[in-house]
Amino acid sequence: MTTPNPTADLLRAARIVPVLTIRDAAQAVPLARALVAGGVTTLEVTLRTEAGAKAAEAIMAEVPGAVVGLGTVLARRDLLLARQLGVTFAFSPGATPELLDAAAEDGIPFVPGIATASELMAAAARGFTTVKLFPAAQLGGIGALKALGAPFPEARFCPTGGISEEEMRDYLALPNVVAVGGSWLAPAAEVAAGEWEAIEARARRSMERAGPR
Ligand SMILES: O=C(O)C(=O)C[C@H](O)[C@H](O)COP(=O)(O)O
């Protein structure tokens, strides 16, 4: 029997998590609608832009079927924002001890970023066994995930960073990978030009390539 892990279940259901950096909040709803129409429903809306929080709010209010996570959560105040907005979960590219403590206190489903065995151990010590390996490709990709799986069989990963549509399937084939993340589903130029049909088509193709859950 494995320990129940709702965050891993959320990500496993998602398979693919697009990392969205939204510059203009007005783009948020059509972008999310296109992704959801293509079958990509779990969306990480990053706080990298000023429009991020408003974008997350608009998607939750106006796009049925979208499951919104807040991304680039770097500090306690960002977790508070996640709570205020009412998003389903929060993601970070890394994790400080303060952030892990705050997330453990808050109880919001939280996916910390890790890049080393020690960081994974620090996250797991506070109960976070589902993590984002970031930046996944640059850290060794599939080989790194296999290597981490040996001493940490309980850990579940959402590798993100440098993953392409072509490579995604190989990552998803690993038993310790619950989902993959990446920005390839929403190229900045297509978002800026409002090419929603192209984004929907790519989302659909990516989900088909990802295979069954
Ligand atoms: O902003 C965050 O919170 C992050 O975690 C970083 C993102 O996951 C990567 O920037 C996505 O990487 P690419 O798919 O290579 O573009």
The ligand as an SDF file (V2000), in Angstrom:
LIG
                    3D

 16 15  0  0  0  0  0  0  0  0999 V2000
    8.3500   29.8380  -13.5840 O   0  0  0  0  0  0  0  0  0  0  0  0
    8.3560   28.8120  -12.8790 C   0  0  0  0  0  0  0  0  0  0  0  0
    7.7860   28.7680  -11.7810 O   0  0  0  0  0  0  0  0  0  0  0  0
    9.0600   27.6210  -13.3220 C   0  0  0  0  0  0  0  0  0  0  0  0
    8.9920   26.6030  -12.6670 O   0  0  0  0  0  0  0  0  0  0  0  0
    9.8130   27.6570  -14.5580 C   0  0  0  0  0  0  0  0  0  0  0  0
    9.1270   26.9110  -15.6620 C   0  0  0  0  0  0  0  0  0  0  0  0
    8.7060   25.6700  -15.2370 O   0  0  0  0  0  0  0  0  0  0  0  0
   10.0220   26.7730  -16.8430 C   0  0  0  0  0  0  0  0  0  0  0  0
   10.4930   28.0210  -17.2040 O   0  0  0  0  0  0  0  0  0  0  0  0
    9.3980   26.1050  -18.0020 C   0  0  0  0  0  0  0  0  0  0  0  0
   10.4330   25.7260  -18.7920 O   0  0  0  0  0  0  0  0  0  0  0  0
   10.3860   25.5130  -20.3690 P   0  0  0  0  0  0  0  0  0  0  0  0
    9.3130   24.5420  -20.6670 O   0  0  0  0  0  0  0  0  0  0  0  0
   11.7520   25.0490  -20.6840 O   0  0  0  0  0  0  0  0  0  0  0  0
   10.0990   26.8810  -20.9390 O   0  0  0  0  0  0  0  0  0  0  0  0
  1  2  2  0
  2  3  1  0
  2  4  1  0
  4  5  2  0
  4  6  1  0
  6  7  1  0
  7  8  1  0
  7  9  1  0
  9 10  1  0
  9 11  1  0
 11 12  1  0
 12 13  1  0
 13 14  2  0
 13 15  1  0
 13 16  1  0
M  END
$$$$
